[in-house]
Amino acid sequence: MSETLKIVLGIIHLIICIGVIVIVLMQSGKAGGLSGSIAGGAETFFGKGKGKAMDKMLSKYTVYIAAFFAVTSIFLYLVLK
């Protein structure tokens, strides 16, 4: 394969890797214990579910970008082989 294809796939893969990191870090943690129950109650009372909608959206985007990550990983393996 050509060097240009390898470089382009490498750059795309790097961008997707950074995207996976950013999306995962943006998601809220599922805290347990006393602090999680207090924060969860406050979010339900004051937020009225706004945080849950954002978590659902980020969860959906995580699945999509993880699939892109897997596809680019396979392409890189086949190209560099």
Sequence and secondary structure as in RCSB ss.txt:
>XXXX:A:sequence
MSETLKIVLGIIHLIICIGVIVIVLMQSGKAGGLSGSIAGGAETFFGKGKGKAMDKMLSKYTVYIAAFFAVTSIF
LYLVLK
>XXXX:A:secstr
  HHHHHHHHHHHHHHHHHHHHHHHHS     HHHHHHHHHHIIIIITTHHHHHHHHHHHHHHHHHHHHHHHHHH
HHHHH 
